[in-house]
Amino acid sequence: MNEPRFRSLRTLLQSAFGILLLLTGCTNGVMNSGGGGNGGGAQASVTVSGSSQVRLGGTASFSATVTNLTNTAVTWQVAGINGGNSSVGTIISSGVYTPPSSIPATNPVTVTAVSVASPSASGSASLNVLNPVPTITSASATLASGTSYTIDVFGTNFVSGAQIQVSGSNVTTTMVSSTELQATVSVPSGTTSLSVSVVNPNPGSASSNSASATVALASVTAAARLLDQATFGPTLGQIQNVQSVGIDAYITSQFNTPYTPLPNIPSPLPAVCLSANTPTVCEESEWWQAAVTGNDQLRQRVAFALSEIFVISSDSVNATTITYYHNMLAQDAFTNFSTILNDVSVSPGMGAYLNMLGSAKAPAGQIANENYARELMQLFTIGINQLNQDGTLQLDGSGNPIPNYTEAQVQAFARAYTGWTYATSTGGSPTKFPNGTPNYFAPMAAVESAHDMTAKILLNGTVLPANQTTEEDLAGALANLFAHQNAGPFVCKQLIQHLVSSDPSPAYVARIAAVFANNGSGVRGDMQAVIRAILEDTEARAGDTDPLYDGGHLREPILWITNFLRAVGFTNTDPNGSYYNLSNQANNLSERPYRSPAVFNFFPPEYVVPQTTLNAPEFGLENTATAILRLSLANTLVFNKISGFNVDLSATSTLGQIAAPSPANLVDTLGTMFIHGQMPSDMRAEILNTISGLSTAQQVRVATYLVITSSQYKIMH
C-alpha cells in the first residue's frame, strides 16, 4: 500500500470513529451516564450545609449541593448509617435531622449526603447534640421534718444530671422523671416562698424559667392526718389550707374561730322536729349540722370528745337540754379544765342525768345521793386507782392497785354536792326545793336550806369546813379533784384516745400530763395547751412520714359518716332543713349523738379487744352485725339514698370530672381525702383494675365504695 492511499484510509477511519463518538456521547474517554454528566471531565463533589448544633427534642435542617453532576439527588446518613437510627438520631430525605432521646454516645455526630449518581461523591457536616432547655410549670416546697422541706418541681425537658437551683444555688437533686425533679433543703423559719429554677447539664447547659415555690408548711399526708384527728373530716380545701399555713398556725386559727352554737330548742317545738313529742329530732339535727358544716371544727371535735367523757344521754334526760349542754362543752373546750368541771357540774343536763339536781341533805343516819359524786371521780376526773404520770397503775408492795378513794370519801363528796335545783326562768334564786319548773337553758341554782352544812373530809387530807355555802362546798370539792395527781394522766389519756390513738404509749401520756400540770407559764389545766400538745406530739405526727407507724384508732360510726360527707360534699334537701336522718343511719351502727346507753359511753376507754391485749375502745362497737351494716351504709351513701341529702357522685360531679380524663387521678384523690395520701400500691392497682371499663359515674361510685369500706379507712392511722 502506498503512502497516499494509507493516509486516505486513516482519514476515513478517523472520520468514522468521530461520528461514532458523537453518537455514543463519549468525549475525552469518560462515559456520561444519561443526563448526569460531569460537564466535561471535572470531578463531582457534594457539599453539606446546615445547623452546627441541635437540642434534644428539636430538629436540624441540612441541604446538599452537588456539583459537576447533572443528577443532584443525594441519600442521607447519620454516623455512616443510612437514615440514622434511634441511637444516633434519624434524618429524612429532605435533610431534616431528629436527635435521639438522649445525647448520643459519640457526640458530635456526622451527617453525610451521598450522591445518588456518583456514590463515591459525598459531603459531611458535624453536628453537636445538646441537652434541651428545661421548662418549669409548677413547683412546691413541702415540710418533711423540722426545717427540712421537699422541693417538687414539675415541667418538661428534664434530663439526667439536671440540677434544681434554689435562689441561684445548686441543691442535690433526684430525677423522678423527665417531668419531675425533687430535692430536700433546709428552709429558714418564716420563709413563705422560694425562687426555683432548673439547669440541665452540658453539653449545652441551659437554665429554665424561674418559678416561685410556695413553702407548704405541712405535707399532704400531714395535713390530712391532722384534720382527721382535729375535725369531723378532711376536705381538699382544708388540706390545702393546712399545707399553706402549717399545723401550728391552723390549730391557733381554730382556737380563735368563734363557736357554732346549737339553737336552744324552743317551746312549742318547730316543724323541723316533726312531732311535738320529739325534741330529740331537733337536738340531733342541729348537732349533725354543726359537726359537718361548722367552721369551728376543732372546737366541735373536742366538744364531741368531752361529751364521750362527761356523758349524758337523751335516753335518760329531756333532749331539750342537750343543746345547752353541748354549747357549754363547745364554749369551754378551749378554756381550763377547772372551768369545764364547774360548768358540767351545774348544768341541768348532768344534774338530771346523775341525780345531783334535787339532791338534798340527808336526814340523820342516811346518806345523800352518791351518783354524781361517784361517777365524777371514777369516770370524769381521776379514775378508781392511783396512776403514775404516764397513765400506768401505781402498785403497792404486794403488786396490787392502790384505790384513789374510800366509800366514806364518796359520801363526803355527795354531801358537798347537795342543794342544787333548776334555776328560775328569770335567773333569780328558787323559792322552793326542788324547783319543780324545769329550766334546761341555765346553770342550776343553789338553795342553801337543802345543802348539807357539815364538814367533809375529801382526798389527800383536804377538809371542807362546816357551815360553807352550797357554792363554796362545790368549788372546794371540784378544786380537790382538779388538783389530784391523777387528773392529768387520767383525762389526757382519754383525750388522746378520742383524738389520736387508742393505745398511746406511756411516754406520750406523760408528756401531755406534764402540759396539763404546767402549760409553761405555771397554769394547770390549760385546755389549749393540752390540745395543741396532743396534736403536735411526735407520736401524733409520726404517721405523717411513716405510713407503717402503728397508731390511730377505729373510726367510730359517727366519724365514719361525717368524714364521708365532708370529703365528697353534700346538699341538704330536706324541706325543713333537718339533718336527723343521719342519726337514723348512725343508729344502725349503735351510735348516735348524746344517746349513749350508759354513763360509760358507747365504748369504755379501757376496752380491750377479746383474746388480745390491745386497748382499742371503739372496737367495743365492732361486731359481725355492725361490720355488715357499715358495708350496707356505704352502699346507701354512694348511691345517694339518704333521705334529705344529695350526695353527687355522678359523671358531672367534681369527682366525676376527675375520673373522666383519668381514673388514676380519681383514685389518688380519694386516697388523699380518706387515707391521707397513703393508699397502698396494691390497693390502688386493685381498685383501678376493678373500675376499668365502667362508665364514669360507676367508676366514681365503685371506687368510693371500695375506699370507704377498706380497713385503711376504717382505721384512722
Secondary structure, 3 states (H helix, E strand, C coil): CCHHHHHHHHHHHHHHHHHHHHHHCCECCECCCCCCCCCCCCCCEEEEEECCEEECCCCEEEEEEEECCCCCCEEEEECCEECEECCCEEECCCCEEECCCCCCCCCCEEEEEEECCCCCCEEEEEEEEECCCCEEEEEEEEEEECCEEEEEEEEECCCCCCEEEECCEEECEEEEECCEEEEEEECCCCCCEEEEEEEECCCCCEECCCEEEEEECCCHHHHHHHHHHHCCCCCHHHHHHHHHHCHHHHHHHHHCCCCCCCCCCCCCCCHHHCCCCCHHHHHHHHHHHHHHHCCCHHHHHHHHHHHCCCCCCCCCCCCHHHHHHHHHHHHHCCCEHHHHHHHHHCCHHHHHHCCCECCCCCCCCCCCCCHHHHHHHHHHHCCCECECCCCCECECCCCCECECCCHHHHHHHHHHCCCEECCCCCCCCCCCCCCCCCCCCCCCEECHHHCCCCCEECHHHCEECCCCCHHHHHHHHHHHHHCCCCHHHHHHHHHHHHHCCCCCCHHHHHHHHHHHHCCCCCCCCEHHHHHHHHHHCHHHHHHHCCCCCCCCEECCHHHHHHHHHHHHCCEECCCCCCCCHHHHHHHCCCCCCCCCCCCCCCCCCCCECCCCCCECHHHHHCCHHHHHHHHHHHHHHHCCCCCCEECCCCCCCHHHHHHCCCHHHHHHHHHHHHHCCCCCHHHHHHHHHHHCCCCHHHHHHHHHHHHHCCHHHHEEC
